[in-house]
Amino acid sequence: MRLSSRCHALPLAVRLLSASALVSVAAGPVWAQEVTEVVVTARKKPESLARAPISVAVITGEQLRRGGAYDLRDAQVLTPSLLITSTANEAQTTARLRGVGTVGDNPGLESSVSVVIDGVVRARTATAMSDLGVVERIEILKGPQTSLFGKGASAGIIQAVTEAPRFTPEQVYEVTAGERGTLAATAYVSGPLADKWAGSLSLVHRQRDGQYRINAGQGPRSETRDGDQNYDSLRGQLLYMDSDRLRVRLIADYTARDENCCTGTVVQVGATAPWINSLASGNGVPTTADVEGRRAFSNRSTAQHIKDGGLSAEVNWRLDSGPTLTSLTASRRFDHRQGYDADFSGADIYYRVPDDFGTRFDTLSQEWRLSGKNGPLDWLTGVYLSSEKVTRRDSYVYGEDYEPYLSLLLSSGASTNRVASLTGLTAGSAYPIGGGARDIHRQTEHNAALFANLDWALTTDVSAVLGLRLNRQTKTLNSAYRNTDGGVGCAAAQSLGSSGLGTLCQSFSNPAFNRLDLTQKMSDDALTGTFKLSWRTTPSLMSYASVARGWKGGGFNLDREQTTTYAADRDTSFRAETVTAYEVGLKGRWWRGRLAFDAAAFRQEFRDFQLNTFLGATFLVTSVPELTSHGIETETRVTLKNGLRLVSGVTWSESQFGSQPVPGLPRLTNARASFAPKWSATLQADYHREWRGLNWGAALDARYNADYNTGSDLAPIKIQGAYTLMNGRLSVANRAETVALDLWGTNLTNETYYQVVFGAPLQSGTFNAFVGQPRTIGLTLRLRQ
């Protein structure tokens, strides 16, 4: 099945560009007052967006509020180059820019698109997907950013900056209620605490019913919904200001999630479906696919528990000699535990339990920077140190239907005792109920980097930028593999030389891993950097050209790998990922900033691109020799005096693998990468007017994606057709904006679209999908003091 949109890529892109052009031509008499240019810190110093020689999209806090966005996933509706997807749980979330990103299902892989919140690099994309409180802006930096930022970032950066405490008292309270059990309550308080001290506190509670209706089959699962939301979050900040000499900002945050995530709904029913239904008394899998019905089958719990928290301290001290010394210290912990129905059916085949499945990240980072300006030279130099400990618990537990189901597979549905004849063991003893695999991976990583950035004004209109970073990374992985049943079924089949070893000896049932303790080490050194030239061709127009070298260190697959002879693969390492990127762009500001137009053309050449692929029962991590991404992106912003503001963005890109064959993934050769739509476009329109003593507002946000494949193996069944998402909001407030009421809706056209399509484990021909959230309508009451 392929879900498709009601409109097409090129027409929509043309409409958005045409609309922007018409407004810019026709709106001369109705320009608003001067628009203040957004200030960004994309190069770790404050500068206007118009002067930054880099492709960066900025989403302001006001845009987020009007769009009803409260985490980074919501922000993708507001910018075309960004795509964020989640799979089997909240800890498996992937961000992509310009069609490039690292699949997040394996914690051994770092993110090609790194996430930075208030200057602190998050361990993985998934560790930053909670409510951020009150956000000042989100900066989306496109292309490699490894010359200035921490580890990873070979494809870009998502940088979120939260609102700092203010010395003017402020209080904001919101209550939200909507369809599908949507309830939220938030509170934000900020103000002075003492002389030179200010503080703020953000409290958030959000909940929502699950989007999937669950058939629990033979149990023991009792939950009838899945994909729900239930979490609490708090963020406290302290700010010390001593004139312009010393600024200290302390931040503490904590989030706790208690949810069920995630089952998938069937998009294609395969030949094994009748056998699963025979084991589950007709409640194993559906007989026909019904994606719109959002019905899923899962007999085991998918309860997930996440605790995420951290502390950071940023000190900016302007020295007597002029330069500014910056210190940023941070410590964070992200702990995820989850139940998991590994076969995605109502039959009791195999599963994971929370005590033995989950990942914990403990990170500590320290950065020092010294920056200043001497005549035409604006300079910055620094040191970055980080330490990361990853604890990965993985398990597979045989349910009562595991052995009978393998028997049906190996006998084409004729017998539930085929395994006994192939192993010579009595029925039920080859894969005993409750047996299986239980592994623990403990990885430590240390990073150290020296970096410098020089911005030299060659003339009043021409500047040259040189950025360099020397990186060193070391990793040590200690893996303890255990089979709680000794792998008896696979061992017996091997001793008899039986057929069907590919089915009988899955990696999690392979005795080669029993009591195997394995230590692996690796070190990577890399020199990365960038060179840019910017030219202010007219007072209203700036153009630039850049070349950059990006890098993301190698690592280890935190999953079992076995060879074709069923030996344990003792080398699960993969190589570092590198990229060379070229970009030219221009930024224009006219009519006192009321019309803005940014455009960039880019080419990014990745080598040894790190790819994670689900093979039906286990994950394969491989390095793809070549991936190239090139394209053009534009953004237009128009502000009119009649209260109308339009923002449109269009991206055309081609992300394609090279001609070299990739073992185990034949479809990748010369093919377009997954999650890489040729066209993506966004349009934001908001209108505000005062009428009869009240402030009225309306906002509409639309995001269009052309078709793309949602699977790393590029199987045709996994293609998501072109689609459009639309969110809207109607607002009314008193003149002082102290009381406001919003009527809002997300996914207004109730589009059903795939996040990821995947092959149902051990079920030939059956495919499931994690789908996006359905339409939701609600009300928000906001009180401000």
C-alpha positions in Angstrom: 0.0 0.0 0.0 1.2 3.5 -0.8 -0.2 6.6 0.8 -0.3 9.6 -1.5 -1.0 13.3 -1.3 -3.8 15.2 -2.8 -1.3 17.5 -4.5 2.0 17.3 -6.3 5.5 18.5 -5.6 6.2 20.9 -8.4 2.9 22.7 -8.4 3.0 23.3 -4.7 6.6 24.5 -4.8 5.8 26.8 -7.7 2.7 28.1 -5.9 4.7 29.0 -2.8 7.5 30.7 -4.7 4.9 32.6 -6.9 3.0 33.7 -3.8 6.2 35.1 -2.2 7.1 36.8 -5.5 3.7 38.4 -5.9 3.6 39.7 -2.4 7.1 41.2 -2.8 6.0 43.0 -5.9 2.5 44.0 -5.0 2.9 44.9 -1.4 4.9 48.1 -1.7 2.3 50.5 -0.2 1.5 48.3 2.8 4.9 47.6 4.3 4.9 47.5 8.1 7.3 49.4 10.3 10.9 48.3 10.4 11.4 44.6 11.2 14.2 43.8 13.6 16.6 41.2 12.2 16.9 38.0 14.1 20.2 37.5 16.0 21.7 34.0 15.8 24.7 32.2 17.4 25.3 29.8 14.6 29.0 30.6 14.8 29.1 30.8 18.6 28.9 34.6 18.6 25.9 36.8 18.3 25.4 38.2 14.8 22.5 39.1 12.6 21.0 36.3 10.4 21.5 38.5 7.4 25.3 38.7 7.9 26.0 35.0 8.8 27.7 33.3 5.9 25.9 30.0 6.4 22.6 28.4 5.5 20.6 28.6 8.7 16.8 28.6 9.2 15.5 30.3 12.3 12.2 29.5 14.0 11.4 32.1 16.6 9.7 31.4 19.9 6.7 33.4 18.6 6.5 31.2 15.5 6.6 28.1 17.7 3.8 29.4 19.9 1.6 30.4 17.1 2.2 27.1 15.4 1.4 25.1 18.6 4.9 23.6 18.6 6.5 22.6 21.9 9.3 20.1 20.9 11.7 19.7 18.0 9.5 17.2 16.2 6.8 19.9 15.8 9.3 22.3 14.4 9.8 20.3 11.2 6.4 21.6 9.9 8.0 25.1 9.9 11.1 24.4 7.8 11.5 22.3 4.6 14.9 20.8 4.9 14.3 19.1 8.3 12.7 15.7 8.7 12.3 13.9 12.1 10.9 10.4 12.5 10.4 8.0 15.4 10.2 4.2 15.3 9.7 1.5 18.0 10.1 3.9 20.9 11.0 7.5 21.9 14.6 6.5 22.2 14.7 5.7 18.5 14.3 9.1 16.8 16.2 10.3 13.7 16.7 13.8 12.4 17.7 14.5 8.8 18.8 17.6 7.0 19.0 17.8 3.2 18.0 14.1 3.0 20.9 13.0 5.3 20.7 11.6 8.8 21.6 8.6 10.9 19.0 6.0 11.7 18.5 6.1 15.5 17.6 2.5 16.3 21.1 1.6 17.5 22.8 3.6 20.3 26.2 2.8 19.0 25.5 5.2 16.2 25.9 8.9 16.8 23.6 11.4 15.0 24.8 13.0 11.8 22.4 15.8 12.6 23.4 16.8 16.1 21.1 18.5 18.7 22.4 21.3 20.9 20.3 22.9 23.6 21.5 26.0 25.3 25.0 25.2 24.1 25.1 21.6 25.4 25.4 18.7 22.9 22.9 16.0 23.5 24.0 12.4 23.3 21.6 11.4 20.6 18.7 13.0 18.7 16.2 11.1 20.8 17.5 12.6 24.1 16.2 16.0 23.0 12.6 15.2 22.0 10.8 16.5 25.1 9.2 19.8 25.9 11.8 22.6 25.9 9.7 25.1 27.9 9.8 28.7 26.7 12.0 28.8 23.7 13.7 32.0 22.3 14.6 30.5 18.9 15.6 27.3 17.1 18.5 27.6 14.7 18.8 24.9 12.0 22.3 24.9 10.7 22.6 23.0 7.4 25.7 21.2 6.2 28.7 20.0 8.3 29.3 22.0 11.5 32.2 20.1 13.0 34.6 23.0 13.0 32.9 24.8 15.8 30.6 22.3 17.5 31.1 19.1 19.5 31.2 15.5 18.2 29.1 14.5 15.2 27.3 17.1 13.2 28.5 15.9 9.9 25.1 16.8 8.3 24.1 19.8 10.4 23.0 21.1 13.8 19.6 21.7 15.4 20.3 24.4 18.0 17.6 25.3 20.5 18.0 28.4 22.7 15.6 28.7 25.6 14.4 32.0 27.1 16.9 33.3 29.7 15.5 34.7 33.0 14.4 38.3 32.8 14.8 41.1 35.3 11.2 42.2 34.4 8.6 40.0 36.2 6.7 37.7 33.9 4.2 34.9 34.5 2.5 32.8 31.8 0.0 29.9 32.5 -1.6 27.7 29.9 -4.3 25.0 30.1 -5.0 22.9 27.0 -7.7 20.4 26.3 -8.4 18.6 23.0 -9.5 15.5 21.2 -8.0 12.1 21.8 -7.6 12.8 25.5 -5.2 15.7 25.0 -4.6 17.6 28.2 -1.8 19.9 29.1 -0.9 22.4 31.8 2.1 24.6 31.7 3.5 27.4 33.9 6.4 29.8 33.4 7.5 32.3 36.0 10.5 34.7 35.5 11.8 37.7 37.3 14.4 39.3 39.6 15.5 37.4 42.7 18.1 39.8 44.2 20.5 42.4 43.1 22.0 41.2 39.8 20.2 37.9 40.0 17.1 36.7 38.1 15.5 33.3 37.9 12.9 31.4 35.9 10.9 28.2 36.3 9.1 26.2 33.7 6.7 23.4 34.6 5.0 21.2 32.0 2.5 18.3 32.1 1.3 16.8 28.8 -0.9 13.7 28.1 -2.7 12.2 25.2 -4.5 9.0 24.4 -2.7 6.5 22.1 -3.4 6.6 18.4 -3.5 2.8 18.0 -6.3 0.5 19.1 -4.7 -2.7 20.3 -5.9 -6.2 19.9 -3.9 -8.0 22.7 -4.4 -11.4 21.3 -3.7 -14.1 23.9 -2.2 -11.5 26.3 -0.9 -10.9 28.9 -1.1 -7.3 27.7 -4.0 -5.3 29.2 -3.5 -1.9 27.6 -5.9 -1.2 24.7 -4.1 1.9 23.4 -0.6 2.5 22.2 1.4 5.6 21.1 0.1 7.7 24.0 1.8 10.6 25.7 2.2 11.2 29.4 5.1 13.2 30.8 6.2 15.9 33.2 9.0 18.3 32.7 10.6 21.1 34.6 13.4 23.6 33.8 14.8 26.0 36.3 17.3 28.8 35.5 19.4 31.3 37.4 21.0 34.3 35.7 23.7 36.6 37.3 24.5 39.8 35.4 27.3 42.2 36.5 27.0 45.0 34.0 28.6 43.8 30.8 31.6 42.2 32.5 30.2 39.0 33.9 27.3 36.8 33.0 26.5 33.5 34.6 23.6 31.2 33.5 22.8 28.1 35.5 20.2 25.6 34.1 18.7 22.4 35.6 16.1 20.3 33.8 14.3 17.0 34.4 11.7 15.1 32.4 9.9 11.8 33.3 7.9 9.9 30.8 5.5 7.0 31.5 4.0 5.9 28.2 3.3 3.0 25.8 5.3 3.1 22.5 5.2 1.8 19.9 3.3 -0.8 17.9 2.8 -0.7 14.2 -0.2 -1.1 12.0 -0.1 -3.6 9.1 0.3 -2.2 5.6 0.7 -5.6 3.8 -0.4 -9.0 4.9 2.0 -11.9 4.0 1.7 -15.6 3.6 2.6 -16.3 7.3 -0.4 -14.5 8.6 -2.7 -17.6 8.8 -0.1 -19.5 10.9 0.2 -16.6 13.4 -3.6 -16.4 13.6 -3.8 -20.2 14.2 -1.5 -19.8 17.2 -3.4 -16.7 18.5 -6.9 -18.1 18.1 -7.6 -15.7 15.2 -6.2 -12.6 17.0 -2.6 -12.6 15.7 -2.6 -10.2 12.7 -5.3 -8.7 10.6 -6.4 -10.6 7.5 -6.4 -7.4 5.4 -4.4 -4.2 5.8 -6.3 -1.1 7.2 -3.8 1.7 7.8 -6.5 4.3 8.2 -8.1 2.2 11.0 -4.9 2.5 13.1 -5.4 -1.0 14.5 -2.5 -3.0 15.9 -1.9 -6.4 17.3 0.4 -6.8 20.3 0.1 -9.3 23.1 3.0 -8.0 25.1 3.5 -4.6 26.9 5.2 -1.7 25.2 5.3 0.4 28.3 8.3 2.7 28.2 9.9 4.7 31.1 12.2 7.6 30.4 14.1 9.8 32.8 16.1 12.6 31.4 17.9 15.4 33.3 20.9 17.6 33.5 22.8 20.5 34.8 24.8 23.2 33.0 26.7 26.3 33.9 27.7 28.9 31.4 30.1 31.7 32.4 31.0 34.7 30.1 33.6 37.0 31.6 34.9 40.0 29.7 38.6 40.5 30.6 40.2 43.8 31.2 42.2 43.4 28.0 39.0 43.1 25.9 38.5 39.4 25.0 35.7 37.4 26.5 36.4 34.1 28.2 33.5 31.5 28.1 33.2 28.4 30.1 30.4 25.9 29.6 30.1 22.9 31.9 27.4 20.3 31.6 26.4 16.9 33.0 23.4 14.8 31.8 21.8 11.5 32.2 19.2 9.9 29.9 17.7 6.5 31.0 15.3 4.5 28.9 13.6 1.2 29.8 10.9 -0.5 27.7 8.8 -3.5 27.1 8.7 -4.6 23.5 6.6 -7.0 21.5 9.3 -8.1 19.1 7.0 -9.9 16.7 4.3 -7.2 16.5 1.5 -9.7 16.7 -1.1 -11.1 19.0 0.7 -14.5 19.1 3.3 -15.0 21.9 6.4 -15.5 19.8 9.1 -13.4 21.4 9.5 -10.2 23.3 11.6 -8.0 25.5 11.0 -7.0 29.1 11.8 -3.5 30.6 14.4 -4.7 33.1 16.5 -6.2 30.3 15.9 -3.7 27.4 16.9 -0.1 27.4 19.8 2.4 27.1 21.4 4.8 29.5 23.6 7.7 28.5 25.8 9.5 31.1 27.6 12.5 29.6 29.9 15.1 30.9 31.3 18.0 28.8 33.5 21.0 29.3 34.1 23.8 26.8 36.3 26.8 27.1 36.4 29.6 24.5 38.3 32.8 24.2 37.0 35.3 21.7 37.8 38.9 20.8 38.3 41.4 18.0 41.5 43.1 16.9 41.0 45.6 14.2 39.7 43.7 11.1 40.2 40.3 12.8 37.3 38.7 14.7 38.7 35.6 16.3 37.7 32.7 18.5 39.6 29.8 19.9 38.8 27.0 22.3 39.0 23.6 23.8 36.2 21.0 24.0 36.3 17.9 26.2 33.6 15.3 26.7 33.0 11.9 28.2 30.1 9.6 27.5 29.2 6.3 29.1 26.6 4.1 27.3 24.9 1.2 29.0 22.8 -0.9 26.6 20.7 -3.8 27.9 19.3 -6.0 25.2 17.2 -9.2 25.5 15.0 -11.5 23.6 12.6 -13.8 25.4 10.9 -16.8 23.8 7.1 -16.9 24.3 5.0 -20.0 24.3 4.5 -19.7 20.5 8.2 -19.3 19.5 9.0 -23.0 18.8 5.6 -23.8 17.3 5.9 -20.8 15.0 9.3 -21.8 13.8 7.9 -25.3 13.1 5.2 -23.8 11.0 7.8 -21.7 9.1 10.0 -24.7 8.4 7.1 -27.0 7.4 5.2 -24.4 5.3 2.4 -24.5 7.8 2.1 -28.3 7.9 3.3 -29.0 11.5 3.9 -27.4 14.8 6.5 -30.0 15.7 8.9 -29.6 12.9 11.6 -28.1 15.2 11.6 -31.3 17.3 12.5 -33.4 14.2 15.2 -31.0 13.1 16.9 -30.8 16.5 16.2 -34.3 17.9 14.9 -32.7 21.1 11.5 -33.2 22.7 8.8 -30.7 21.7 9.1 -27.5 23.7 12.7 -28.0 24.9 14.6 -26.6 21.9 13.4 -23.0 22.7 12.1 -23.2 26.2 9.5 -20.6 27.2 11.2 -17.7 29.0 14.6 -18.6 27.6 16.5 -16.4 25.1 19.3 -13.8 25.1 20.4 -11.3 27.7 23.2 -9.0 26.7 24.9 -6.0 28.3 27.1 -3.5 26.4 29.1 -0.9 28.3 30.8 1.7 26.1 33.0 4.6 27.2 33.9 7.4 24.9 36.3 10.3 25.4 36.5 13.3 23.0 39.0 16.1 23.0 39.2 18.9 20.4 41.1 22.1 19.8 39.3 24.6 17.6 39.8 28.1 16.2 37.7 30.4 13.9 39.1 33.6 12.3 36.9 36.1 10.6 39.0 38.7 8.7 37.5 41.8 7.1 39.6 42.1 4.0 37.7 45.2 3.0 34.6 46.9 4.2 32.5 44.6 2.0 34.6 41.4 1.8 35.4 39.0 4.6 37.2 35.7 4.7 36.6 33.0 7.4 38.9 30.2 8.3 37.8 27.6 10.8 39.8 24.6 12.0 39.2 21.8 14.5 41.5 19.0 15.6 39.5 16.1 17.0 40.5 13.0 18.9 38.1 10.3 20.0 38.6 7.0 21.8 36.0 4.3 22.4 36.1 1.2 24.5 33.3 -1.4 24.4 32.8 -4.2 26.8 30.1 -6.6 25.7 28.7 -9.5 27.8 26.6 -11.9 25.7 24.5 -14.5 27.4 21.9 -17.1 26.3 19.7 -18.0 29.3 18.9 -21.4 27.7 22.4 -22.0 26.4 21.3 -21.8 22.8 20.3 -25.5 23.0 18.0 -25.5 19.9 20.5 -24.0 17.5 23.3 -26.2 18.9 21.3 -29.4 18.5 20.4 -28.4 14.9 24.0 -27.7 14.1 25.2 -31.0 15.5 22.7 -32.9 13.3 23.6 -30.8 10.2 19.9 -30.0 9.9 18.4 -27.8 7.2 16.8 -24.5 8.1 19.7 -23.2 10.2 19.0 -19.6 9.0 15.7 -19.8 10.9 16.8 -22.0 13.8 20.0 -20.1 14.5 19.0 -16.4 14.8 21.7 -14.4 16.5 19.8 -14.2 19.7 19.5 -18.1 19.8 23.1 -18.8 18.7 25.2 -20.7 21.3 28.3 -19.0 19.8 27.4 -16.0 22.0 26.9 -18.0 25.2 29.1 -16.6 28.0 31.0 -14.6 25.4 32.8 -11.5 26.9 34.2 -9.2 24.3 36.3 -6.0 24.5 36.8 -3.8 21.5 38.7 -0.5 21.3 39.2 2.2 18.6 40.7 5.6 18.2 40.0 8.3 15.6 41.8 11.5 14.8 40.5 14.0 12.4 41.2 17.5 11.2 38.1 19.3 10.1 37.4 22.9 9.0 35.8 25.4 6.8 36.8 28.3 4.5 34.3 31.0 3.6 34.3 34.2 1.6 31.4 36.6 2.0 30.8 39.7 -0.1 28.3 42.5 0.6 27.5 43.2 -3.0 25.0 46.0 -2.1 23.8 47.4 1.2 20.8 45.1 0.9 22.5 41.9 -0.4 25.2 39.6 0.9 26.6 36.6 -0.9 29.0 33.9 0.2 30.8 30.8 -0.9 32.2 28.0 1.4 33.9 24.7 1.5 33.8 22.6 4.6 35.2 19.3 5.8 32.9 17.3 8.2 33.6 14.2 10.3 31.7 11.8 12.6 33.8 9.2 14.5 33.5 5.5 14.0 31.9 3.2 16.5 30.5 -0.2 17.4 27.3 -2.0 16.6 25.6 -2.6 20.0 23.8 -5.6 18.7 24.8 -9.2 18.0 26.5 -9.8 14.7 27.1 -13.3 13.4 28.9 -14.6 10.3 27.5 -16.7 7.5 28.9 -19.8 9.3 27.1 -18.8 12.5 30.2 -17.8 14.4 30.1 -14.8 16.6 31.5 -11.8 14.9 34.1 -10.4 17.3 34.6 -7.2 15.3 31.4 -5.0 15.3 33.2 -1.8 14.5 32.3 0.6 11.7 34.4 3.4 10.1 34.3 7.1 10.7 32.0 9.1 8.4 33.4 12.1 6.5 31.9 14.7 4.2 33.2 17.4 2.0 30.6 20.1 1.4 30.4 23.1 -1.0 27.9 25.9 -0.7 27.1 29.2 -2.3 24.4 31.5 -1.1 22.9 34.9 -0.9 20.8 36.8 1.7 18.8 39.9 0.8 17.0 42.4 3.0 14.9 45.1 1.5 12.5 47.8 2.7 14.0 48.0 6.1 14.0 44.3 6.7 10.3 43.8 5.9 11.2 41.6 2.9 13.9 38.9 3.3 15.1 36.3 0.9 17.7 33.7 1.6 18.9 31.1 -0.9 21.7 28.5 -1.1 23.0 25.9 -3.5 24.9 23.0 -2.0 26.7 19.8 -2.7 27.7 17.3 0.0 29.9 14.3 -0.7 29.8 11.7 2.1 32.3 8.9 2.4 31.7 5.8 4.6 28.2 6.9 5.5 27.0 5.1 8.6 23.8 3.2 7.9 21.7 1.1 10.2 19.2 -1.4 8.6 16.7 -3.8 10.1 17.0 -7.2 8.5 13.8 -8.8 9.9 15.2 -10.0 13.2 18.4 -8.0 13.9 20.1 -4.8 12.8 23.0 -4.4 10.4 25.3 -1.5 10.7 27.4 -0.9 7.6 29.4 1.9 6.0 28.1 2.9 2.6 31.1 4.0 0.5 29.5 7.0 -1.1 26.4 9.3 -0.6 26.0 12.6 -2.4 23.5 15.2 -1.6 23.0 18.3 -3.7 20.3 20.9 -4.2 18.9 24.3 -3.8 16.9 25.8 -0.9 15.2 29.2 -0.5 13.3 31.0 2.2 11.2 34.2 1.8 9.8 36.2 4.7 7.4 39.1 4.2 5.8 41.3 6.9 3.1 43.8 6.0 1.6 46.6 8.0 -1.9 45.2 7.8 -0.9 42.4 10.3 -0.1 39.7 7.7 3.2 37.8 7.8 4.2 35.2 5.3 7.2 32.8 5.5 7.7 30.3 2.7 10.5 27.8 2.2 11.3 25.4 -0.7 14.0 22.8 -0.9 14.9 20.7 -4.0 17.5 18.1 -3.3 19.0 14.9 -4.6 20.5 12.5 -2.1 21.9 9.5 -3.9 24.1 6.5 -3.1 27.1 5.7 -5.3 27.7 2.9 -7.8 29.6 0.7 -5.4 27.6 -2.4 -4.2 26.8 -2.6 -0.5 26.8 -6.2 0.9 23.4 -7.3 2.0 21.7 -4.2 0.5 21.6 -4.5 -3.3 18.9 -1.8 -3.8 21.2 1.0 -2.6 23.5 1.1 -5.7 22.9 4.4 -7.6 19.6 4.8 -5.7 18.0 7.8 -3.9 18.6 7.6 -0.1 15.7 6.9 2.2 13.8 9.8 3.8 15.1 12.1 1.0 12.1 13.7 -0.8 13.2 15.6 -4.0 10.9 18.5 -3.1 9.8 19.8 0.3 8.1 23.1 1.0 6.6 25.0 3.9 4.3 28.0 4.1 3.5 29.9 7.2 0.9 32.6 7.2 -0.3 34.5 10.3 -2.6 37.5 10.5 -3.2 39.8 13.5 -5.6 42.7 13.9 -7.1 44.7 16.6 -10.9 44.9 16.4 -13.4 46.2 19.0 -10.8 46.3 21.8 -9.6 42.7 21.2 -6.6 41.3 19.4 -7.6 38.7 16.8 -5.2 36.3 15.1 -5.1 33.4 12.7 -2.2 31.2 11.7 -1.8 28.4 9.2 1.3 26.3 8.7 1.7 23.8 5.9 4.4 21.3 5.1 4.7 19.4 1.8 6.9 16.4 1.1 7.3 14.7 -2.2 7.4 10.9 -2.1 10.3 9.1 -0.5 11.3 5.6 0.8 11.1 5.1 4.5 13.3 2.0 4.7 17.1 1.8 4.8 16.9 -1.2 2.4 14.8 0.8 -0.1 12.2 -2.0 -0.5 9.4 -0.6 -2.8 6.6 -1.4 -0.3 8.2 1.2 2.1 7.6 4.2 -0.2 5.6 7.0 1.3 3.7 8.9 -1.3 3.7 12.7 -1.5 1.6 14.3 1.3 0.9 17.7 2.9 0.5 18.4 6.6 -1.5 21.5 7.8 -1.8 23.0 11.3 -3.9 26.0 12.1 -4.8 28.3 15.0 -7.4 31.0 15.7 -6.7 33.3 18.6 -8.5 36.1 20.5 -7.0 38.1 23.4 -7.6 41.3 25.3 -5.6 44.3 24.3 -2.9 43.8 26.9 -2.6 40.1 25.9 -3.1 39.1 29.5 -5.9 36.7 28.6 -6.0 34.7 25.4 -7.9 31.8 24.0 -6.7 29.7 21.0 -8.6 27.2 18.9 -6.1 25.0 17.3 -5.8 22.0 15.1 -3.0 19.7 14.0 -2.9 17.6 10.8 -6.1 19.4 9.7 -6.7 17.3 6.7 -6.3 14.1 8.8 -3.5 12.9 6.5 -2.4 9.3 7.2 1.3 9.0 6.5 4.1 6.6 7.3 7.0 7.5 9.6 8.7 4.2 8.9 7.6 1.0 7.2 9.4 -2.2 8.3 9.3 -5.9 7.7 7.4 -7.7 10.4 10.0 -9.9 12.2 10.1 -13.5 11.0 7.0 -12.9 8.9 7.7 -13.2 5.2 5.7 -10.7 3.2 4.1 -8.9 6.1 5.0 -5.2 6.6 4.0 -2.9 9.4 4.3 0.9 9.7 4.7 3.5 12.4 2.3 6.2 11.2 2.1 9.9 12.0 -0.4 11.4 14.5 -4.0 11.9 13.2 -6.0 15.1 13.3 -6.5 16.7 16.7 -8.5 19.7 17.6 -8.3 21.6 20.9 -8.5 24.8 23.0 -5.8 26.6 24.9 -6.4 29.2 27.5 -3.4 31.4 28.3 -3.0 33.9 31.2 -0.1 36.3 31.3 1.0 38.7 34.0 
